[in-house]
């Protein structure tokens, strides 16, 4: 995040300053976009611009000069990519929510919360959350990234712990074989089928011995 950006543009009276940054409300930006965009006039003669950047964290500040048509094409492509990505995240969340409502397996709930946290982290990282969710709360915009990271990390750890939890050992022919817990219904059905098959084999073996 970049806390303060001072953009100075020369005019007939000297220099005109524009102030924006991550510690200011989103409406302080000249262009309603997740990145900082400053419209400039490319007229004849020499145009002088100055930038002063301040931040308390690490900083990357690449500069690009776009014409209006190129910038619009870039923004349209970004919207398509972001729409596709977050659309897939939403589909995964809704699908796993229906599965959780059907099987009542806590692993699905942890996975749902992880997807929500990961999507929240990505939105906060690329600036879309500040643009659309809390444009008037810059203090929360600067704290949402570490919060979302911690939120997603906690639930993926809970999911991993439940995923690796073992089932009770299965006895096949007197040999106890531990089975690894699976968060999918298909593996649960497979485990029950395997146990039923082992029981049938033991009964058939006992019948042959008699």
C-alpha positions as CSV (number, residue, x, y, z in Angstrom):
1,X,0.0,0.0,0.0
2,X,1.1,3.6,-0.7
3,X,-0.1,5.9,2.0
4,X,0.3,9.3,0.2
5,X,0.8,10.3,-3.4
6,X,1.4,14.0,-4.2
7,X,1.0,14.6,-8.0
8,X,2.1,18.0,-9.2
9,X,1.1,19.3,-12.6
10,X,2.4,22.5,-14.1
11,X,-0.1,25.1,-15.3
12,X,-0.1,28.8,-16.0
13,X,-0.1,29.7,-12.3
14,X,2.7,27.4,-11.3
15,X,1.9,23.8,-10.1
16,X,-1.4,22.2,-9.2
17,X,-1.3,19.5,-6.6
18,X,-3.5,16.4,-6.4
19,X,-3.4,14.3,-3.2
20,X,-4.5,10.7,-2.9
21,X,-3.3,7.4,-1.5
22,X,-4.4,4.4,0.6
23,X,-5.0,6.4,3.8
24,X,-7.5,8.6,1.9
25,X,-11.0,7.8,0.9
26,X,-11.5,6.2,-2.5
27,X,-13.3,9.3,-3.9
28,X,-10.0,11.2,-3.6
29,X,-8.8,9.5,-6.8
30,X,-9.2,11.3,-10.1
31,X,-10.2,8.0,-11.8
32,X,-12.5,5.5,-10.1
33,X,-10.1,2.5,-10.4
34,X,-8.3,0.2,-8.1
35,X,-4.9,1.6,-9.3
36,X,-3.8,5.2,-9.1
37,X,-4.5,6.9,-12.4
38,X,-3.8,10.6,-13.1
39,X,-5.1,12.1,-16.3
40,X,-2.6,14.3,-18.1
41,X,-2.7,16.5,-21.2
42,X,-0.2,15.7,-23.9
43,X,-0.2,19.0,-25.7
44,X,2.5,20.8,-27.6
45,X,5.6,21.9,-25.8
46,X,7.0,20.6,-22.6
47,X,4.8,19.3,-19.8
48,X,6.3,19.1,-16.3
49,X,5.0,16.6,-13.6
50,X,6.3,15.7,-10.2
51,X,5.4,12.8,-8.0
52,X,6.1,12.5,-4.2
53,X,5.3,9.1,-2.7
54,X,5.2,8.3,1.0
55,X,4.5,4.9,2.7
56,X,5.4,3.1,5.9
57,X,5.8,-0.3,4.3
58,X,7.7,-1.7,1.4
59,X,6.9,0.1,-1.9
60,X,6.7,-0.8,-5.5
61,X,5.7,2.1,-7.7
62,X,5.9,1.2,-11.5
63,X,4.9,4.0,-13.8
64,X,3.0,3.5,-17.1
65,X,1.9,6.1,-19.7
66,X,-1.3,5.1,-21.5
67,X,-3.4,6.7,-24.1
68,X,-7.1,6.6,-23.5
69,X,-7.9,3.7,-25.9
70,X,-5.1,1.5,-24.5
71,X,-6.1,2.1,-20.9
72,X,-9.8,1.2,-21.6
73,X,-8.7,-2.1,-23.3
74,X,-6.5,-2.9,-20.3
75,X,-9.4,-2.2,-17.8
76,X,-11.8,-4.3,-19.8
77,X,-9.4,-7.2,-19.8
78,X,-8.9,-6.9,-16.1
79,X,-12.6,-6.9,-15.4
80,X,-13.0,-10.1,-17.5
81,X,-10.2,-11.9,-15.7
82,X,-11.3,-10.8,-12.2
83,X,-14.9,-11.6,-13.0
84,X,-14.0,-15.1,-14.1
85,X,-11.8,-15.7,-11.1
86,X,-14.2,-14.5,-8.5
87,X,-17.1,-16.2,-10.3
88,X,-15.3,-19.5,-10.0
89,X,-14.7,-18.9,-6.3
90,X,-18.3,-18.1,-5.8
91,X,-19.4,-21.3,-7.6
92,X,-17.0,-23.4,-5.5
93,X,-18.3,-21.7,-2.3
94,X,-22.0,-22.3,-3.1
95,X,-21.4,-25.9,-4.3
96,X,-19.6,-26.8,-1.1
97,X,-22.2,-25.1,0.9
98,X,-24.9,-27.3,-0.6
99,X,-22.7,-30.4,0.1
100,X,-22.2,-29.3,3.7
101,X,-25.9,-28.9,4.1
102,X,-26.4,-32.5,2.8
103,X,-23.7,-34.4,4.6
104,X,-23.1,-32.2,7.7
105,X,-19.4,-32.9,7.5
106,X,-17.3,-30.2,9.3
107,X,-14.6,-30.5,6.7
108,X,-16.8,-28.8,4.1
109,X,-17.6,-26.0,6.5
110,X,-13.8,-25.4,7.1
111,X,-13.2,-25.5,3.3
112,X,-16.0,-23.0,2.7
113,X,-14.6,-20.6,5.2
114,X,-11.1,-21.0,3.6
115,X,-12.5,-20.2,0.1
116,X,-14.2,-17.1,1.6
117,X,-11.0,-16.1,3.3
118,X,-8.8,-16.6,0.3
119,X,-11.2,-14.6,-2.0
120,X,-11.3,-11.9,0.7
121,X,-7.5,-11.8,0.8
122,X,-7.2,-11.5,-3.0
123,X,-9.8,-8.8,-3.2
124,X,-8.0,-6.8,-0.4
125,X,-4.6,-7.4,-2.0
126,X,-5.5,-6.2,-5.5
127,X,-7.6,-3.2,-4.3
128,X,-11.1,-4.4,-5.4
129,X,-12.3,-4.7,-1.8
130,X,-11.3,-1.1,-1.1
131,X,-13.0,0.0,-4.3
132,X,-16.3,-1.7,-3.9
133,X,-16.8,-2.8,-0.3
134,X,-15.4,-0.1,2.0
135,X,-14.3,3.0,-0.1
136,X,-14.9,5.3,2.9
137,X,-12.8,3.2,5.4
138,X,-9.2,3.5,4.4
139,X,-8.0,2.5,7.9
140,X,-9.7,-0.9,7.5
141,X,-8.5,-1.2,3.9
142,X,-4.9,-1.1,5.2
143,X,-5.7,-3.8,7.8
144,X,-7.8,-6.1,5.7
145,X,-4.9,-7.8,4.0
146,X,-3.3,-9.2,7.2
147,X,-6.7,-10.0,8.6
148,X,-7.8,-11.9,5.5
149,X,-4.5,-13.8,5.4
150,X,-4.8,-14.9,9.1
151,X,-8.5,-15.8,8.6
152,X,-7.8,-18.0,5.5
153,X,-4.7,-19.6,7.1
154,X,-6.7,-20.5,10.3
155,X,-9.4,-22.3,8.4
156,X,-7.1,-24.1,6.0
157,X,-5.3,-25.5,9.0
158,X,-8.6,-26.6,10.5
159,X,-9.5,-28.3,7.2
160,X,-6.1,-30.0,7.0
161,X,-6.4,-31.3,10.6
162,X,-9.8,-32.8,9.9
163,X,-8.8,-34.1,6.5
164,X,-5.8,-36.0,8.0
165,X,-7.8,-37.4,11.0
166,X,-7.7,-41.2,10.8
167,X,-10.7,-43.5,10.7
168,X,-10.9,-46.4,13.2
169,X,-8.6,-49.3,12.1
170,X,-10.2,-51.8,9.7
171,X,-9.6,-55.5,10.5
172,X,-9.2,-57.6,7.3
173,X,-8.3,-61.2,7.9
174,X,-7.0,-60.4,11.4
175,X,-4.7,-57.6,10.1
176,X,-5.6,-54.1,11.3
177,X,-5.3,-51.6,8.5
178,X,-5.6,-47.9,9.4
179,X,-7.6,-45.8,7.0
180,X,-6.9,-42.1,6.4
181,X,-9.9,-39.7,6.8
182,X,-11.2,-38.2,3.6
183,X,-13.4,-35.2,3.4
184,X,-15.3,-36.5,0.4
185,X,-18.5,-38.5,0.6
186,X,-17.2,-40.9,-2.1
187,X,-14.3,-42.0,0.2
188,X,-16.7,-42.4,3.1
189,X,-18.8,-44.7,1.0
190,X,-15.7,-46.5,-0.2
191,X,-14.6,-47.1,3.4
192,X,-18.0,-48.5,4.3
193,X,-18.0,-50.8,1.2
194,X,-14.5,-52.1,2.0
195,X,-15.6,-52.9,5.6
196,X,-18.7,-54.7,4.4
197,X,-16.7,-56.7,1.9
198,X,-14.2,-57.7,4.6
199,X,-17.1,-58.9,6.8
200,X,-18.6,-60.9,4.0
201,X,-15.2,-62.5,3.3
202,X,-14.8,-63.5,6.9
203,X,-18.3,-65.1,7.0
204,X,-17.6,-67.1,3.8
205,X,-14.2,-68.2,5.2
206,X,-15.9,-69.4,8.4
207,X,-18.5,-71.2,6.4
208,X,-15.9,-73.1,4.4
209,X,-14.0,-74.1,7.6
210,X,-17.2,-75.5,9.0
